[in-house]
Amino acid sequence: MQKSIDDAFELLPLCKEDESMAQEVAQIVQNTEQSVAQMEFHRMLSEEQDRLDALMNINAGAGGTESCDWADMLFRMYRRFAEQRGYTIEVVDLQPGDEAGIKSVSFYVHGLYAYGYLKAESGVHRLVRISPFDANARRHTSFVSIFVSADIDDDIDIVVNENDLRVDTYRAGGAGGQHVNKTDSAVRLTHLPTGVVVACQAERSQHKNRSKAMKMLKAKLFELERQKRELEADKVNKTKKAIEWGSQIRSYILQPYRLVKDHRTGYHTSQADAVLDGDLIGFMEAYLLALGGKGFVDMADDQDLQ
């Protein structure tokens, strides 16, 4: 790439006399820019798990219908993101809200580097808007937590002691009518030492649902262990709050002004509608660049949205 730039500089004086030479120099610069972007992409997504599919869990926080609706909005946002990148979505468990939206949803995102990009989304997402469920049109704040883990390969050995599990079976529910099972085929696994809960109702067989739920559990335990090791390594103190599960990472302000801001990187945009329609790549790349350069901002100093 350095040689290409050197060649372009050598050809530059000839461009005034030869238009075709100018086009050649422009092509050299364009090709070099693409090569640099490709190198930057591989640098950002160079961790072992980055190429894998992602397992995402969205859970509504306190706030009843308002938070359930926010969870549904985020689920739509990630579906739109997946469509734009050519990824596919596989829902394995969905619990609808009592009045609107969803209480929780677990789903796979299948596609190359899905986890590498979506790992930027783990944490708590905050929404501020005029509630459509409030007859007095008051402003409400809602919270939804998101956890993202890699769909780990089968050859990664993670031992889960059966004595550490609580297994619950229940009847699969949700939309679908004729597809809703009439037997207790859905499976919920609770890992007692960590409190991690996974559920699967995607299959008609209880055995298949349990097998898929166990794979989901191992993926989440693997991600928790990865985060724990990052914290213990203490690479940069200011990243601790950014990668810790449960920290508020992003705010979506729809009223009185429109702004989406990531508190870890400082990246923000006023194009809130585009973000909610899946335009997330700017936030993800800012996160990856900051992660690679350990350049996270201190969220404790972020006063503008408090």
For each residue, the residues with C-beta under 8 A, 3 or more apart:
1: 4 5 32 35 36
2: 5 6
3: 6 7
4: 1 7 8 28 31 32 35
5: 1 2 8 9 28 29 32
6: 2 3 9 10
7: 3 4 10 11 28
8: 4 5 11 12 25 28 29 32
9: 5 6 12
10: 6 7 13
11: 7 8 14 15 21 24 25 28
12: 8 9 15 25
13: 10 16
14: 11 17 18 21
15: 11 12 18 19 21 22 25
16: 13
17: 14 21
18: 14 15 21 22
19: 15 22 23
20: 23 24
21: 11 14 15 17 18 24 25
22: 15 18 19 25 26
23: 19 20 26 27
24: 11 20 21 27 28
25: 8 11 12 15 21 22 28 29
26: 22 23 29 30
27: 23 24 30 31
28: 4 5 7 8 11 24 25 31 32
29: 5 8 25 26 32 33
30: 26 27 33 34
31: 4 27 28 34 35
32: 1 4 5 8 28 29 35 36
33: 29 30 36 37
34: 30 31 37 38
35: 1 4 31 32 38 39
36: 1 32 33 39 40
37: 33 34 40 41
38: 34 35 41 42
39: 35 36 42 43
40: 36 37 43 44
41: 37 38 44 45
42: 38 39 45 46
43: 39 40 46 292
44: 40 41 116 285 288 289 291 292
45: 41 42 50 51 113 116 117 288
46: 42 43 50
47: 50 116
48:
49: 52 115 116 150 152 226
50: 45 46 47 113 115 116 119
51: 45 112 113 115 116
52: 49 114 115 150 151 152 153
53: 108 109 110 111 114 115 150 151
54: 108 109 114 115 117 118 119 148 149 150 151
55: 106 107 108 109 148 149 150 151 216 219 220
56: 78 106 107 108 109 118 121 146 147 148
57: 104 105 106 146 147 148 198 220
58: 71 74 75 78 102 104 105 106 144 145 146
59: 71 103 104 144 145 146 147
60: 63 67 68 70 71 97 101 102 103 104 144
61: 67 124 142 143 144 145
62: 67 143
63: 60 66 67 70 140 142 143
64: 67 68 98 99
65: 68 69 97 98 99 100 101 133
66: 63 69 70 131 133 140 142
67: 60 61 62 63 64 70 71 101 142 143 144
68: 60 64 65 71 72 97 98 99 100 101 102 103
69: 65 66 72 73 97 100 101 132 133 142
70: 60 63 66 67 73 74 101 125 127 142 143 144
71: 58 59 60 67 68 74 75 97 101 102 103 104 105 144
72: 68 69 75 76 97 100 101 102
73: 69 70 76 77 101 127 276
74: 58 70 71 77 78 125 144 146
75: 58 71 72 78 79 102 105 107
76: 72 73 79 80 276
77: 73 74 80 81 275 276 277 278 280
78: 56 58 74 75 81 82 89 109 118 121 278
79: 75 76 82 83 89 278
80: 76 77 83 84 277 278
81: 77 78 84 85 87 278 279 280
82: 78 79 85 87 88 89 109 111 114 278
83: 79 80 86 87 278
84: 80 81 278 279
85: 81 82 111 117
86: 83 111
87: 81 82 83 109 110 111 114
88: 82 109 110 111
89: 78 79 82 107 108 109 110
90: 107 108 110 202
91: 94 105 106 107 202
92: 106 107 108 199 200 201 202 212 213 216
93: 104 105 106 186 198 199 200 201 202
94: 91 102 104 105 106 174 201
95: 102 103 104 105 173 174
96: 101 102 103 173 174 175
97: 60 65 68 69 71 72 100 101 102 103
98: 64 65 68
99: 64 65 68 133
100: 65 68 69 72 97 133
101: 60 65 67 68 69 70 71 72 73 96 97
102: 58 60 68 71 72 75 94 95 96 97 105
103: 59 60 68 71 95 96 97
104: 57 58 59 60 71 93 94 95
105: 57 58 71 75 91 93 94 95 102
106: 55 56 57 58 91 92 93 94 198 199 200 216
107: 55 56 75 89 90 91 92
108: 53 54 55 56 89 90 92 151
109: 53 54 55 56 78 82 87 88 89 114 118
110: 53 87 88 89 90 114
111: 53 82 85 86 87 88 114
112: 51
113: 45 50 51 116 117
114: 52 53 54 82 87 109 110 111 117 118
115: 49 50 51 52 53 54 118 119 148 149 150 151
116: 44 45 47 49 50 51 113 119 288
117: 45 54 85 113 114 120 281 284 288
118: 54 56 78 109 114 115 121 148 284
119: 50 54 115 116 122 148 150
120: 117 283 284 287 288
121: 56 78 118 125 146 148 249 280 284
122: 119 146 147 148 243 245 249
123: 145 146 245 246 247 248 249 250
124: 61 143 144 145 146 246 247 248 249
125: 70 74 121 143 144 145 146 248 249 250 251 252
126: 141 142 143 248 250 251 252
127: 70 73 141 142 143 144 251 252 254
128: 139 140 141 251 252 253 254 255
129: 139 140 252 253 254 255
130: 134 137 138 139 140 254 255
131: 66 134 137 138 139 140
132: 69
133: 65 66 69 99 100
134: 130 131 137 138 140
135:
136:
137: 130 131 134
138: 130 131 134
139: 128 129 130 131 255 256
140: 63 66 128 129 130 131 134
141: 126 127 128
142: 61 63 66 67 69 70 126 127
143: 61 62 63 67 70 124 125 126 127 248
144: 58 59 60 61 67 70 71 74 124 125 127
145: 58 59 61 123 124 125 246
146: 56 57 58 59 74 121 122 123 124 125
147: 56 57 59 122 220 223 245
148: 54 55 56 57 115 118 119 121 122 223
149: 54 55 115 152 219 220 222 223
150: 49 52 53 54 55 115 119 219 222 223
151: 52 53 54 55 108 115 215 219
152: 49 52 149 156 158 218 219 222
153: 52 156
154:
155:
156: 152 153 218 222
157:
158: 152 218 221 222
159:
160: 164 165 191 214 217 218 221
161: 164 165
162: 165
163:
164: 160 161 191 192 193
165: 160 161 162 189 190 191 192
166: 189 190 192
167: 187 188 189 190 210
168: 187 188 189 190
169: 184 185 186 187 188 206
170: 184 186 188
171: 180 181 182 183 184 185 186
172: 180 181 185 186 201
173: 95 96 180 186 201
174: 94 95 96 180 201
175: 96
176: 179 180
177: 180
178:
179: 176
180: 171 172 173 174 176 177
181: 171 172 185 186 201 204
182: 171
183: 171 206
184: 169 170 171 206
185: 169 171 172 181 201 203 204 205 206 209
186: 93 169 170 171 172 173 181 199 200 201 206 209
187: 167 168 169 199 200 201 206 209 210 213
188: 167 168 169 170 197 198 199 213
189: 165 166 167 168 197 198 199 210 213 214 217
190: 165 166 167 168 195 196 197
191: 160 164 165 194 195 196 197 217 221
192: 164 165 166 195
193: 164
194: 191 221 224
195: 190 191 192
196: 190 191 217 220 221 224
197: 188 189 190 191
198: 57 93 106 188 189 213 216 217 220
199: 92 93 106 186 187 188 189 213
200: 92 93 106 186 187 203 209 210 212 213 216
201: 92 93 94 172 173 174 181 185 186 187 209
202: 90 91 92 93 209 212
203: 185 200 208 209 212
204: 181 185 208
205: 185 208 209
206: 169 183 184 185 186 187 209 210
207: 210 211
208: 203 204 205 211 212
209: 185 186 187 200 201 202 203 205 206 212 213
210: 167 187 189 200 206 207 213 214
211: 207 208 214 215
212: 92 200 202 203 208 209 215 216
213: 92 187 188 189 198 199 200 209 210 216 217
214: 160 189 210 211 217 218
215: 151 211 212 218 219
216: 55 92 106 198 200 212 213 219 220
217: 160 189 191 196 198 213 214 220 221
218: 152 156 158 160 214 215 221 222
219: 55 149 150 151 152 215 216 222 223
220: 55 57 147 149 196 198 216 217 223 224
221: 158 160 191 194 196 217 218 224 225
222: 149 150 152 156 158 218 219 225 226
223: 147 148 149 150 219 220 226 227
224: 194 196 220 221 227 228 245
225: 221 222 228 229
226: 49 222 223 229 230
227: 223 224 230 231 243 244 245
228: 224 225 231 232
229: 225 226 232 233
230: 226 227 233 235 239 243
231: 227 228 234 240 243 244
232: 228 229
233: 229 230
234: 231 237 240
235: 230 239 294
236: 239 294 296
237: 234 240
238: 241 242 296 297 298
239: 230 235 236 242 243 291 294 296
240: 231 234 237 243 244
241: 238 244 247 264 298 299 300
242: 238 239 247 249 264 296 299
243: 122 227 230 231 239 240
244: 227 231 240 241 247
245: 122 123 147 224 227
246: 123 124 145
247: 123 124 241 242 244 299
248: 123 124 125 126 143 251 263 299
249: 121 122 123 124 125 242 262 263 264
250: 123 125 126 260 261 262 263 283
251: 125 126 127 128 248 259 260 261 263 305
252: 125 126 127 128 129 260 272 275 276
253: 128 129 257 258 259 260 261 272 305
254: 127 128 129 130 258 272
255: 128 129 130 139
256: 139
257: 253 270
258: 253 254 270 271 272 273
259: 251 253 268 269 270 272
260: 250 251 252 253 268 269 271 272 275 283
261: 250 251 253 266 267 268 304 305
262: 249 250 265 266 267 268 283 286 287
263: 248 249 250 251 266 297 299 302 305
264: 241 242 249 287 290 296 297 299
265: 262 283 286 287 289 290 295 296 297
266: 261 262 263 286 297 302
267: 261 262 282 283 286 287
268: 259 260 261 262
269: 259 260 272 274 275 282
270: 257 258 259
271: 258 260 274 275 279
272: 252 253 254 258 259 260 269 275 276
273: 258 276 277
274: 269 271 277 279
275: 77 252 260 269 271 272 278 279 280 283
276: 73 76 77 252 272 273
277: 77 80 273 274
278: 77 78 79 80 81 82 83 84 275
279: 81 84 271 274 275 282
280: 77 81 121 275 283 284
281: 117 284 285
282: 267 269 279 285 286
283: 120 250 260 262 265 267 275 280 286 287
284: 117 118 120 121 280 281 287 288
285: 44 281 282 288 289
286: 262 265 266 267 282 283 289 290
287: 120 262 264 265 267 283 284 290 291
288: 44 45 116 117 120 284 285 291 292
289: 44 265 285 286 292 293 295
290: 264 265 286 287 293 294 295 296
291: 44 239 287 288 294 296
292: 43 44 288 289
293: 289 290
294: 235 236 239 290 291
295: 265 289 290
296: 236 238 239 242 264 265 290 291
297: 238 263 264 265 266 301 302
298: 238 241 301 302
299: 241 242 247 248 263 264 302
300: 241
301: 297 298
302: 263 266 297 298 299 305 306
303: 306
304: 261
305: 251 253 261 263 302
306: 302 303
